[in-house]
Amino acid sequence: MKLMNKEQMGKIILKLSEDILRENKDVQNLCIVGIQRRGTVLGERISKIIGKIKGRDIPTGSMDITFYRDDLSRIAYQPVARGTDIPFPVDDAQIILVDDVLYTGRTVRAAIDSLLDLGRPRKVELAVLIDRGHRELPIQPQYVGRKVSTSSKEMVEVRVEEIDGKEEVLLLKRNEK
């Protein structure tokens, strides 16, 4: 089932950007870090929108949390690491972590661990396109594009033009093994 099309995604990304600006009027130390893969694309879009509104570049980076995951042995025998690229100092920065879907909270926990290995940010906030609930860890986003009620037998798939060749958010049935 399609939850969002390209136009709806664009509107929600704009809303997320505006929400971030409403809470962060001074963007002097604001930096955006997207969690690989689709969080990176969304983070770059948010950074461009905020930069355009504020008339200045907002530092943007991407984070690969592969080796920080607590389920690494479950997801692949040979995981693919895509690399972290954070071209700015993390110390004293106000970081907005961006991810496509928030589910259990484990990906965000891994991202925070990875980020703290790079320095000590002044503050870390979380922005997600979709919050589907079902937390296993006490992690809550400050900025949410849309909340979607799901069951554990479903999954939310975000597709972005840069990676998937199309823009949409889908609610799918999880394949049972």
Backbone as JSON Lines, residues from 0, in Angstrom:
{"i":0,"aa":"M","n":[0.85,-1.18,0.0],"ca":[0.0,0.0,0.0],"c":[0.9,1.24,0.0]}
{"i":1,"aa":"K","n":[0.58,2.19,-0.87],"ca":[1.36,3.42,-0.95],"c":[0.9,4.38,0.14]}
{"i":2,"aa":"L","n":[1.87,4.8,0.98],"ca":[1.59,5.75,2.05],"c":[1.83,7.19,1.6]}
{"i":3,"aa":"M","n":[2.82,7.37,0.72],"ca":[3.17,8.7,0.23],"c":[3.68,8.62,-1.19]}
{"i":4,"aa":"N","n":[3.34,9.65,-1.96],"ca":[3.91,9.79,-3.29],"c":[4.99,10.87,-3.24]}
{"i":5,"aa":"K","n":[5.56,11.18,-4.38],"ca":[6.67,12.14,-4.47],"c":[6.27,13.52,-3.91]}
{"i":6,"aa":"E","n":[5.11,14.0,-4.31],"ca":[4.65,15.32,-3.86],"c":[4.45,15.35,-2.34]}
{"i":7,"aa":"Q","n":[3.84,14.31,-1.8],"ca":[3.62,14.25,-0.35],"c":[4.95,14.17,0.4]}
{"i":8,"aa":"M","n":[5.91,13.4,-0.13],"ca":[7.23,13.33,0.5],"c":[7.88,14.7,0.52]}
{"i":9,"aa":"G","n":[7.81,15.41,-0.59],"ca":[8.4,16.75,-0.66],"c":[7.81,17.69,0.37]}
{"i":10,"aa":"K","n":[6.5,17.65,0.53],"ca":[5.83,18.51,1.52],"c":[6.27,18.16,2.94]}
{"i":11,"aa":"I","n":[6.41,16.87,3.21],"ca":[6.8,16.45,4.56],"c":[8.26,16.81,4.84]}
{"i":12,"aa":"I","n":[9.12,16.69,3.86],"ca":[10.52,17.07,4.05],"c":[10.62,18.58,4.28]}
{"i":13,"aa":"L","n":[9.83,19.37,3.58],"ca":[9.78,20.81,3.82],"c":[9.29,21.1,5.24]}
{"i":14,"aa":"K","n":[8.25,20.4,5.69],"ca":[7.72,20.58,7.04],"c":[8.78,20.23,8.09]}
{"i":15,"aa":"L","n":[9.49,19.12,7.89],"ca":[10.56,18.74,8.82],"c":[11.61,19.85,8.9]}
{"i":16,"aa":"S","n":[11.99,20.39,7.75],"ca":[12.99,21.46,7.7],"c":[12.5,22.69,8.46]}
{"i":17,"aa":"E","n":[11.25,23.05,8.26],"ca":[10.68,24.21,8.95],"c":[10.59,23.96,10.45]}
{"i":18,"aa":"D","n":[10.24,22.74,10.85],"ca":[10.18,22.4,12.28],"c":[11.56,22.51,12.92]}
{"i":19,"aa":"I","n":[12.57,22.03,12.22],"ca":[13.94,22.12,12.73],"c":[14.34,23.58,12.89]}
{"i":20,"aa":"L","n":[14.01,24.42,11.92],"ca":[14.34,25.85,12.0],"c":[13.58,26.55,13.12]}
{"i":21,"aa":"R","n":[12.35,26.16,13.33],"ca":[11.54,26.78,14.4],"c":[12.21,26.57,15.77]}
{"i":22,"aa":"E","n":[12.83,25.41,15.96],"ca":[13.48,25.09,17.23],"c":[14.95,25.49,17.26]}
{"i":23,"aa":"N","n":[15.52,25.8,16.11],"ca":[16.95,26.13,16.01],"c":[17.1,27.42,15.2]}
{"i":24,"aa":"K","n":[16.69,28.51,15.77],"ca":[16.74,29.79,15.06],"c":[18.17,30.19,14.7]}
{"i":25,"aa":"D","n":[19.11,29.92,15.6],"ca":[20.51,30.18,15.33],"c":[21.12,28.91,14.74]}
{"i":26,"aa":"V","n":[21.48,28.98,13.46],"ca":[22.0,27.79,12.79],"c":[23.54,27.81,12.71]}
{"i":27,"aa":"Q","n":[24.15,28.67,13.51],"ca":[25.61,28.81,13.49],"c":[26.33,27.47,13.67]}
{"i":28,"aa":"N","n":[25.9,26.65,14.6],"ca":[26.55,25.36,14.88],"c":[25.71,24.17,14.43]}
{"i":29,"aa":"L","n":[24.66,24.43,13.64],"ca":[23.77,23.36,13.2],"c":[24.42,22.54,12.09]}
{"i":30,"aa":"C","n":[24.39,21.23,12.25],"ca":[24.93,20.3,11.26],"c":[23.93,19.15,11.09]}
{"i":31,"aa":"I","n":[23.82,18.67,9.87],"ca":[22.9,17.58,9.57],"c":[23.72,16.33,9.27]}
{"i":32,"aa":"V","n":[23.35,15.2,9.89],"ca":[24.02,13.92,9.64],"c":[22.95,12.89,9.3]}
{"i":33,"aa":"G","n":[23.01,12.4,8.08],"ca":[22.07,11.37,7.64],"c":[22.63,9.99,7.9]}
{"i":34,"aa":"I","n":[21.76,9.09,8.33],"ca":[22.15,7.7,8.56],"c":[22.03,6.97,7.22]}
{"i":35,"aa":"Q","n":[23.12,6.32,6.8],"ca":[23.15,5.63,5.51],"c":[21.98,4.66,5.4]}
{"i":36,"aa":"R","n":[21.35,4.53,4.36],"ca":[21.51,5.12,3.06],"c":[20.48,6.21,2.84]}
{"i":37,"aa":"R","n":[19.23,5.91,3.03],"ca":[18.2,6.89,2.68],"c":[18.15,8.08,3.63]}
{"i":38,"aa":"G","n":[18.59,7.89,4.86],"ca":[18.68,9.03,5.79],"c":[19.67,10.07,5.3]}
{"i":39,"aa":"T","n":[20.71,9.62,4.6],"ca":[21.69,10.54,4.03],"c":[21.04,11.4,2.95]}
{"i":40,"aa":"V","n":[20.25,10.8,2.08],"ca":[19.56,11.54,1.02],"c":[18.59,12.55,1.65]}
{"i":41,"aa":"L","n":[17.82,12.11,2.62],"ca":[16.86,13.0,3.27],"c":[17.59,14.12,4.01]}
{"i":42,"aa":"G","n":[18.71,13.81,4.67],"ca":[19.5,14.82,5.37],"c":[20.02,15.88,4.42]}
{"i":43,"aa":"E","n":[20.5,15.46,3.25],"ca":[20.98,16.42,2.25],"c":[19.86,17.34,1.79]}
{"i":44,"aa":"R","n":[18.68,16.79,1.61],"ca":[17.53,17.62,1.18],"c":[17.16,18.62,2.27]}
{"i":45,"aa":"I","n":[17.11,18.17,3.51],"ca":[16.79,19.07,4.63],"c":[17.85,20.17,4.74]}
{"i":46,"aa":"S","n":[19.1,19.8,4.6],"ca":[20.2,20.77,4.67],"c":[20.05,21.84,3.59]}
{"i":47,"aa":"K","n":[19.72,21.43,2.37],"ca":[19.54,22.39,1.27],"c":[18.38,23.33,1.53]}
{"i":48,"aa":"I","n":[17.28,22.81,2.05],"ca":[16.12,23.65,2.34],"c":[16.46,24.67,3.42]}
{"i":49,"aa":"I","n":[17.05,24.21,4.51],"ca":[17.42,25.11,5.6],"c":[18.45,26.13,5.11]}
{"i":50,"aa":"G","n":[19.43,25.68,4.34],"ca":[20.44,26.57,3.8],"c":[19.85,27.65,2.91]}
{"i":51,"aa":"K","n":[18.88,27.27,2.1],"ca":[18.22,28.23,1.21],"c":[17.44,29.27,2.02]}
{"i":52,"aa":"I","n":[16.74,28.82,3.04],"ca":[15.96,29.73,3.89],"c":[16.88,30.69,4.65]}
{"i":53,"aa":"K","n":[17.97,30.15,5.18],"ca":[18.89,30.94,6.01],"c":[19.96,31.67,5.2]}
{"i":54,"aa":"G","n":[20.11,31.34,3.91],"ca":[21.1,31.99,3.08],"c":[22.53,31.6,3.41]}
{"i":55,"aa":"R","n":[22.72,30.38,3.86],"ca":[24.07,29.91,4.17],"c":[24.1,28.39,4.08]}
{"i":56,"aa":"D","n":[25.28,27.85,3.82],"ca":[25.43,26.39,3.76],"c":[25.33,25.79,5.15]}
{"i":57,"aa":"I","n":[24.62,24.7,5.24],"ca":[24.52,23.94,6.48],"c":[25.4,22.7,6.31]}
{"i":58,"aa":"P","n":[26.42,22.52,7.16],"ca":[27.28,21.35,7.02],"c":[26.47,20.05,7.09]}
{"i":59,"aa":"T","n":[26.81,19.14,6.19],"ca":[26.07,17.89,6.08],"c":[27.04,16.73,6.0]}
{"i":60,"aa":"G","n":[26.69,15.64,6.66],"ca":[27.51,14.44,6.62],"c":[26.65,13.2,6.53]}
{"i":61,"aa":"S","n":[27.32,12.07,6.36],"ca":[26.62,10.79,6.32],"c":[27.33,9.81,7.24]}
{"i":62,"aa":"M","n":[26.55,8.94,7.82],"ca":[27.07,8.01,8.8],"c":[26.69,6.58,8.47]}
{"i":63,"aa":"D","n":[27.68,5.72,8.45],"ca":[27.46,4.29,8.28],"c":[27.55,3.66,9.67]}
{"i":64,"aa":"I","n":[26.49,3.01,10.1],"ca":[26.45,2.44,11.45],"c":[26.62,0.92,11.44]}
{"i":65,"aa":"T","n":[27.01,0.37,10.3],"ca":[27.08,-1.08,10.14],"c":[27.78,-1.78,11.3]}
{"i":66,"aa":"F","n":[28.99,-1.33,11.66],"ca":[29.76,-2.04,12.67],"c":[29.4,-1.63,14.1]}
{"i":67,"aa":"Y","n":[28.42,-0.76,14.25],"ca":[27.92,-0.37,15.56],"c":[26.6,-1.08,15.9]}
{"i":68,"aa":"R","n":[26.08,-1.83,14.95],"ca":[24.8,-2.51,15.14],"c":[24.94,-3.64,16.17]}
{"i":69,"aa":"D","n":[23.89,-3.85,16.96],"ca":[23.91,-4.96,17.91],"c":[23.37,-6.25,17.29]}
{"i":70,"aa":"D","n":[22.94,-6.16,16.03],"ca":[22.42,-7.34,15.33],"c":[23.25,-7.68,14.1]}
{"i":71,"aa":"L","n":[24.52,-7.26,14.09],"ca":[25.37,-7.44,12.92],"c":[25.42,-8.89,12.45]}
{"i":72,"aa":"S","n":[25.54,-9.81,13.37],"ca":[25.63,-11.22,12.97],"c":[24.32,-11.75,12.42]}
{"i":73,"aa":"R","n":[23.23,-11.08,12.69],"ca":[21.93,-11.53,12.2],"c":[21.63,-11.01,10.79]}
{"i":74,"aa":"I","n":[22.21,-9.87,10.42],"ca":[21.8,-9.26,9.16],"c":[22.59,-9.75,7.95]}
{"i":75,"aa":"A","n":[23.86,-10.12,8.16],"ca":[24.65,-10.58,7.02],"c":[25.95,-11.21,7.49]}
{"i":76,"aa":"Y","n":[26.41,-12.21,6.76],"ca":[27.7,-12.81,7.08],"c":[28.83,-11.89,6.68]}
{"i":77,"aa":"Q","n":[28.64,-11.16,5.6],"ca":[29.63,-10.19,5.14],"c":[28.92,-8.86,4.92]}
{"i":78,"aa":"P","n":[28.76,-8.06,5.99],"ca":[28.04,-6.8,5.85],"c":[28.78,-5.83,4.93]}
{"i":79,"aa":"V","n":[28.02,-4.98,4.27],"ca":[28.58,-3.99,3.37],"c":[28.65,-2.66,4.1]}
{"i":80,"aa":"A","n":[29.86,-2.18,4.32],"ca":[30.05,-0.87,4.96],"c":[30.16,0.18,3.86]}
{"i":81,"aa":"R","n":[29.44,1.26,4.02],"ca":[29.41,2.3,3.0],"c":[30.27,3.51,3.36]}
{"i":82,"aa":"G","n":[30.75,3.55,4.57],"ca":[31.64,4.63,4.98],"c":[30.92,5.81,5.61]}
{"i":83,"aa":"T","n":[31.59,6.41,6.56],"ca":[31.09,7.6,7.22],"c":[31.85,8.79,6.65]}
{"i":84,"aa":"D","n":[31.13,9.85,6.35],"ca":[31.74,11.07,5.84],"c":[31.15,12.25,6.61]}
{"i":85,"aa":"I","n":[31.88,12.69,7.63],"ca":[31.46,13.85,8.41],"c":[32.59,14.88,8.31]}
{"i":86,"aa":"P","n":[32.47,15.81,7.33],"ca":[33.55,16.75,7.02],"c":[33.56,18.01,7.88]}
{"i":87,"aa":"F","n":[33.13,17.89,9.11],"ca":[33.11,19.03,10.03],"c":[33.38,18.51,11.42]}
{"i":88,"aa":"P","n":[33.88,19.38,12.32],"ca":[34.12,18.91,13.7],"c":[32.8,18.65,14.42]}
{"i":89,"aa":"V","n":[32.73,17.53,15.08],"ca":[31.54,17.14,15.83],"c":[31.49,17.86,17.18]}
{"i":90,"aa":"D","n":[32.67,18.13,17.76],"ca":[32.72,18.79,19.07],"c":[31.95,20.1,19.06]}
{"i":91,"aa":"D","n":[31.05,20.23,20.02],"ca":[30.23,21.43,20.24],"c":[29.23,21.73,19.13]}
{"i":92,"aa":"A","n":[29.06,20.82,18.19],"ca":[28.07,21.02,17.13],"c":[26.68,20.65,17.62]}
{"i":93,"aa":"Q","n":[25.7,21.27,17.02],"ca":[24.3,20.89,17.24],"c":[23.94,19.99,16.07]}
{"i":94,"aa":"I","n":[23.83,18.69,16.33],"ca":[23.64,17.68,15.27],"c":[22.17,17.3,15.17]}
{"i":95,"aa":"I","n":[21.67,17.32,13.94],"ca":[20.37,16.74,13.65],"c":[20.64,15.43,12.92]}
{"i":96,"aa":"L","n":[20.38,14.31,13.58],"ca":[20.5,12.99,12.95],"c":[19.23,12.76,12.13]}
{"i":97,"aa":"V","n":[19.38,12.28,10.91],"ca":[18.23,12.08,10.03],"c":[18.18,10.62,9.59]}
{"i":98,"aa":"D","n":[17.0,10.02,9.72],"ca":[16.79,8.66,9.22],"c":[15.45,8.6,8.53]}
{"i":99,"aa":"D","n":[15.27,7.59,7.68],"ca":[14.02,7.48,6.95],"c":[12.9,6.92,7.82]}
{"i":100,"aa":"V","n":[13.15,5.81,8.52],"ca":[12.1,5.16,9.32],"c":[12.64,4.88,10.71]}
{"i":101,"aa":"L","n":[11.88,5.25,11.72],"ca":[12.2,4.91,13.1],"c":[11.27,3.77,13.52]}
{"i":102,"aa":"Y","n":[11.89,2.68,13.98],"ca":[11.12,1.49,14.36],"c":[11.53,1.1,15.78]}
{"i":103,"aa":"T","n":[12.5,0.24,15.95],"ca":[12.88,-0.23,17.28],"c":[13.74,0.76,18.06]}
{"i":104,"aa":"G","n":[14.46,1.61,17.33],"ca":[15.39,2.55,17.96],"c":[16.83,2.07,17.93]}
{"i":105,"aa":"R","n":[17.05,0.84,17.48],"ca":[18.4,0.27,17.5],"c":[19.34,0.94,16.49]}
{"i":106,"aa":"T","n":[18.84,1.32,15.34],"ca":[19.67,2.02,14.37],"c":[20.12,3.37,14.93]}
{"i":107,"aa":"V","n":[19.21,4.08,15.56],"ca":[19.55,5.39,16.13],"c":[20.55,5.23,17.27]}
{"i":108,"aa":"R","n":[20.39,4.21,18.1],"ca":[21.35,3.97,19.17],"c":[22.74,3.74,18.59]}
{"i":109,"aa":"A","n":[22.83,2.95,17.52],"ca":[24.11,2.69,16.87],"c":[24.68,3.99,16.29]}
{"i":110,"aa":"A","n":[23.82,4.82,15.71],"ca":[24.28,6.09,15.14],"c":[24.83,7.02,16.22]}
{"i":111,"aa":"I","n":[24.19,7.06,17.36],"ca":[24.67,7.91,18.46],"c":[26.01,7.39,18.96]}
{"i":112,"aa":"D","n":[26.16,6.08,19.1],"ca":[27.45,5.51,19.51],"c":[28.55,5.9,18.52]}
{"i":113,"aa":"S","n":[28.25,5.77,17.24],"ca":[29.22,6.11,16.2],"c":[29.58,7.59,16.25]}
{"i":114,"aa":"L","n":[28.58,8.43,16.41],"ca":[28.78,9.88,16.47],"c":[29.66,10.26,17.66]}
{"i":115,"aa":"L","n":[29.41,9.67,18.81],"ca":[30.18,10.0,20.01],"c":[31.63,9.52,19.92]}
{"i":116,"aa":"D","n":[31.9,8.56,19.06],"ca":[33.29,8.17,18.83],"c":[34.05,9.25,18.06]}
{"i":117,"aa":"L","n":[33.33,10.16,17.41],"ca":[33.95,11.22,16.62],"c":[34.13,12.52,17.41]}
{"i":118,"aa":"G","n":[33.46,12.64,18.55],"ca":[33.56,13.86,19.34],"c":[32.39,14.01,20.28]}
{"i":119,"aa":"R","n":[32.31,15.2,20.87],"ca":[31.25,15.47,21.84],"c":[30.38,16.63,21.36]}
{"i":120,"aa":"P","n":[29.27,16.3,20.67],"ca":[28.38,17.37,20.21],"c":[27.7,18.06,21.38]}
{"i":121,"aa":"R","n":[27.34,19.31,21.18],"ca":[26.62,20.06,22.22],"c":[25.23,19.46,22.43]}
{"i":122,"aa":"K","n":[24.62,19.04,21.3],"ca":[23.26,18.49,21.36],"c":[23.05,17.61,20.15]}
{"i":123,"aa":"V","n":[22.27,16.54,20.32],"ca":[21.9,15.66,19.22],"c":[20.38,15.53,19.24]}
{"i":124,"aa":"E","n":[19.77,15.82,18.09],"ca":[18.32,15.65,17.94],"c":[18.08,14.7,16.77]}
{"i":125,"aa":"L","n":[16.88,14.13,16.74],"ca":[16.54,13.13,15.73],"c":[15.36,13.6,14.89]}
{"i":126,"aa":"A","n":[15.53,13.5,13.56],"ca":[14.46,13.79,12.61],"c":[14.23,12.54,11.77]}
{"i":127,"aa":"V","n":[12.97,12.13,11.65],"ca":[12.64,10.94,10.86],"c":[11.47,11.25,9.93]}
{"i":128,"aa":"L","n":[11.52,10.66,8.76],"ca":[10.41,10.81,7.82],"c":[9.19,10.07,8.35]}
{"i":129,"aa":"I","n":[9.39,8.83,8.8],"ca":[8.3,7.97,9.28],"c":[8.64,7.43,10.66]}
{"i":130,"aa":"D","n":[7.71,7.58,11.59],"ca":[7.81,6.95,12.91],"c":[6.73,5.89,12.97]}
{"i":131,"aa":"R","n":[7.14,4.64,13.05],"ca":[6.16,3.56,13.04],"c":[5.96,2.9,14.41]}
{"i":132,"aa":"G","n":[6.58,3.47,15.45],"ca":[6.38,2.92,16.79],"c":[7.17,1.64,17.01]}
{"i":133,"aa":"H","n":[6.73,0.85,17.98],"ca":[7.33,-0.45,18.31],"c":[8.74,-0.34,18.89]}
{"i":134,"aa":"R","n":[9.02,0.69,19.68],"ca":[10.36,0.88,20.21],"c":[10.79,-0.25,21.13]}
{"i":135,"aa":"E","n":[12.05,-0.63,21.01],"ca":[12.69,-1.56,21.93],"c":[13.66,-0.82,22.84]}
{"i":136,"aa":"L","n":[13.99,0.39,22.47],"ca":[14.88,1.25,23.26],"c":[14.2,2.59,23.49]}
{"i":137,"aa":"P","n":[14.55,3.29,24.57],"ca":[13.88,4.56,24.89],"c":[14.4,5.72,24.04]}
{"i":138,"aa":"I","n":[14.06,5.69,22.76],"ca":[14.5,6.71,21.82],"c":[13.26,7.34,21.18]}
{"i":139,"aa":"Q","n":[13.21,8.67,21.21],"ca":[12.09,9.38,20.62],"c":[12.61,10.49,19.71]}
{"i":140,"aa":"P","n":[12.0,10.68,18.55],"ca":[12.44,11.75,17.65],"c":[11.89,13.1,18.09]}
{"i":141,"aa":"Q","n":[12.66,14.15,17.83],"ca":[12.18,15.5,18.06],"c":[11.35,15.99,16.88]}
{"i":142,"aa":"Y","n":[11.65,15.46,15.69],"ca":[10.98,15.9,14.46],"c":[10.49,14.68,13.7]}
{"i":143,"aa":"V","n":[9.18,14.64,13.44],"ca":[8.56,13.5,12.77],"c":[7.78,14.0,11.57]}
{"i":144,"aa":"G","n":[8.04,13.39,10.41],"ca":[7.27,13.72,9.22],"c":[5.87,13.18,9.33]}
{"i":145,"aa":"R","n":[5.77,11.89,9.64],"ca":[4.45,11.25,9.74],"c":[4.55,10.02,10.64]}
{"i":146,"aa":"K","n":[3.56,9.85,11.49],"ca":[3.45,8.64,12.3],"c":[2.55,7.67,11.57]}
{"i":147,"aa":"V","n":[2.98,6.41,11.52],"ca":[2.23,5.37,10.82],"c":[2.05,4.19,11.76]}
{"i":148,"aa":"S","n":[0.82,3.79,11.98],"ca":[0.55,2.61,12.81],"c":[0.79,1.37,11.97]}
{"i":149,"aa":"T","n":[1.63,0.48,12.49],"ca":[1.95,-0.75,11.78],"c":[1.91,-1.92,12.74]}
{"i":150,"aa":"S","n":[1.9,-3.1,12.17],"ca":[2.07,-4.31,12.99],"c":[3.49,-4.79,12.79]}
{"i":151,"aa":"S","n":[3.92,-5.73,13.62],"ca":[5.26,-6.28,13.49],"c":[5.39,-7.14,12.23]}
{"i":152,"aa":"K","n":[4.28,-7.47,11.6],"ca":[4.3,-8.26,10.37],"c":[4.36,-7.37,9.12]}
{"i":153,"aa":"E","n":[4.48,-6.07,9.34],"ca":[4.56,-5.13,8.23],"c":[5.91,-4.42,8.26]}
{"i":154,"aa":"M","n":[6.25,-3.81,7.13],"ca":[7.45,-2.98,7.08],"c":[7.15,-1.74,6.25]}
{"i":155,"aa":"V","n":[7.87,-0.69,6.56],"ca":[7.74,0.55,5.81],"c":[8.99,0.68,4.95]}
{"i":156,"aa":"E","n":[8.78,0.9,3.67],"ca":[9.89,1.05,2.74],"c":[9.85,2.44,2.12]}
{"i":157,"aa":"V","n":[10.92,3.19,2.32],"ca":[11.06,4.52,1.74],"c":[11.92,4.38,0.49]}
{"i":158,"aa":"R","n":[11.45,4.93,-0.59],"ca":[12.21,4.92,-1.84],"c":[12.5,6.37,-2.23]}
{"i":159,"aa":"V","n":[13.76,6.62,-2.58],"ca":[14.16,7.96,-3.0],"c":[14.78,7.88,-4.39]}
{"i":160,"aa":"E","n":[14.57,8.93,-5.14],"ca":[15.03,9.0,-6.54],"c":[16.51,8.66,-6.69]}
{"i":161,"aa":"E","n":[17.34,9.21,-5.82],"ca":[18.78,9.07,-5.93],"c":[19.26,7.62,-5.8]}
{"i":162,"aa":"I","n":[18.54,6.8,-5.09],"ca":[18.93,5.4,-4.87],"c":[18.03,4.44,-5.63]}
{"i":163,"aa":"D","n":[16.73,4.7,-5.6],"ca":[15.75,3.75,-6.1],"c":[15.14,4.11,-7.44]}
{"i":164,"aa":"G","n":[15.39,5.33,-7.91],"ca":[14.82,5.76,-9.18],"c":[13.38,6.2,-9.1]}
{"i":165,"aa":"K","n":[12.83,6.26,-7.89],"ca":[11.45,6.73,-7.69],"c":[11.3,7.24,-6.27]}
{"i":166,"aa":"E","n":[10.27,8.03,-6.06],"ca":[9.97,8.62,-4.76],"c":[8.64,8.09,-4.25]}
{"i":167,"aa":"E","n":[8.67,7.37,-3.14],"ca":[7.43,6.9,-2.55],"c":[7.73,6.25,-1.21]}
{"i":168,"aa":"V","n":[6.68,6.12,-0.42],"ca":[6.76,5.39,0.84],"c":[5.68,4.31,0.78]}
{"i":169,"aa":"L","n":[6.09,3.08,1.04],"ca":[5.18,1.94,0.95],"c":[5.05,1.23,2.29]}
{"i":170,"aa":"L","n":[3.87,0.68,2.54],"ca":[3.65,-0.22,3.66],"c":[3.5,-1.61,3.06]}
{"i":171,"aa":"L","n":[4.41,-2.51,3.44],"ca":[4.45,-3.85,2.85],"c":[4.31,-4.92,3.92]}
{"i":172,"aa":"K","n":[3.85,-6.08,3.51],"ca":[3.83,-7.25,4.4],"c":[5.24,-7.8,4.47]}
{"i":173,"aa":"R","n":[5.7,-8.12,5.67],"ca":[7.03,-8.69,5.86],"c":[7.01,-10.14,5.4]}
{"i":174,"aa":"N","n":[8.05,-10.54,4.68],"ca":[8.17,-11.95,4.25],"c":[8.48,-12.8,5.47]}
{"i":175,"aa":"E","n":[7.67,-13.79,5.71],"ca":[7.89,-14.72,6.83],"c":[8.87,-15.79,6.39]}
{"i":176,"aa":"K","n":[9.81,-16.14,7.24],"ca":[10.8,-17.18,6.9],"c":[10.42,-18.49,7.53]}
